């Protein structure tokens, strides 16, 4: 199966086997590669519009998929079969979920974050809807977690610390963080001069060091050449720092993807809407543009091995 014939909407790498990749498609379900993306096979959920994917860092072969309309599925055998987490459809506040971003305006799952230490802890973000949590593997769900951003664009657990969860979104401060696995959230905004957040990433060695990409508004962020975007760094409780060090100021193209390397603390990658990839080896203090040029980057970068990335 040729990937370039598919309408790819999401991408995930298996943290336990980086040669295993999953992509979600618009109407053709999930596809899987066991050889680092060279070949692909159908992996279930045919007919579904897959908006988010996450492979478990603790359970081999377990992968979660979020769809439009907003539903969540899990497979424990690398996509051979799937089970819907039906309780997700019974969240009481879901009648409030609505997205103006794309027609039809039914809500969709934008992000799934899986704890690196507790396989039963899942945090799910619905764009223009809610951030909800399950502590029992998806058998039951909370309502929207107070302090989190309802207009969720991205969610990420720290790679090894199961207490820290990070979010970027289009409401409030544009960023939020949880230090108790998604139970409570705060929105640190000191130092930020724009509040439409899109991507987040955290340093693998220091969970209190994390990064976000932000723009003044959705109109700016998703414009063709005028994103007016920045990449910012948070360290503990200190004010946010806007990062420059070689990056264009401001960025005309939205950094839709931020990525850190679990094997290399201090390293940060940024994937821009125009297909450029920038790399910092010093916690964002200085940057260089990598000698690659993709057609575009709209959502995700994933690390296949140290220094090698894939995108969607």
Secondary structure as UniProt FT lines:
FT   HELIX           3..5
FT   STRAND          8..14
FT   TURN            15..16
FT   STRAND          17..26
FT   STRAND          30..33
FT   TURN            36..37
FT   STRAND          41..42
FT   TURN            46..47
FT   STRAND          49..55
FT   TURN            60..61
FT   STRAND          63..68
FT   STRAND          72..75
FT   TURN            78..79
FT   STRAND          83..84
FT   HELIX           86..90
FT   HELIX           92..96
FT   STRAND          108..114
FT   TURN            119..120
FT   STRAND          122..126
FT   TURN            127..129
FT   STRAND          130..134
FT   TURN            137..138
FT   TURN            146..147
FT   STRAND          152..157
FT   TURN            162..163
FT   STRAND          165..169
FT   TURN            172..173
FT   STRAND          175..178
FT   TURN            181..182
FT   TURN            190..191
FT   STRAND          196..202
FT   TURN            207..208
FT   STRAND          209..215
FT   HELIX           218..221
FT   STRAND          229..235
FT   TURN            236..237
FT   STRAND          241..242
FT   TURN            245..246
FT   STRAND          255..261
FT   TURN            262..263
FT   STRAND          264..272
FT   TURN            273..274
FT   STRAND          277..280
FT   TURN            283..284
FT   STRAND          288..289
FT   STRAND          301..305
FT   TURN            306..307
FT   STRAND          308..311
//
